[in-house]
Amino acid sequence: MAMLQISARLQTSLFGLVGVLDEVLHQERAMPGVHCAVAAEFEDLVRELVRCAVLADREAGATWAAIGEGLGISADAARHRYGHVRLIRPLPREPDDEPESDSS
């Protein structure tokens, strides 16, 4: 679920970046810093997507060796980098997840 939400945000950010670049192509001057701001947001979302992928793979039973291989790093590096990872942005609660009130 978290990966889908972050993927949607990545797609929105990507469209924003494309829009900014398109505007720059049609203008003589862009607003200073706008490119870096859009790219930095995109980078943060990609980093969070990788965290979610590691969590999902670990929940699915993947070893640190398999995760490291997918990331292009060693098992030890993957464990060191992501061994204590938790989601930065908590998942929004679904309406069905609301605690039921006890009427006794």
Sequence and secondary structure as in RCSB ss.txt:
>XXXX:A:sequence
MAMLQISARLQTSLFGLVGVLDEVLHQERAMPGVHCAVAAEFEDLVRELVRCAVLADREAGATWAAIGEGLGISA
DAARHRYGHVRLIRPLPREPDDEPESDSS
>XXXX:A:secstr
 HHHHHHHHHHHHHHHHHHHHHHHHTSS   TTHHHHHHHHHHHHHHHHHHHHHHHHHHTT  HHHHHHHHTS H
HHHHHHHTT   SS     GGGS      
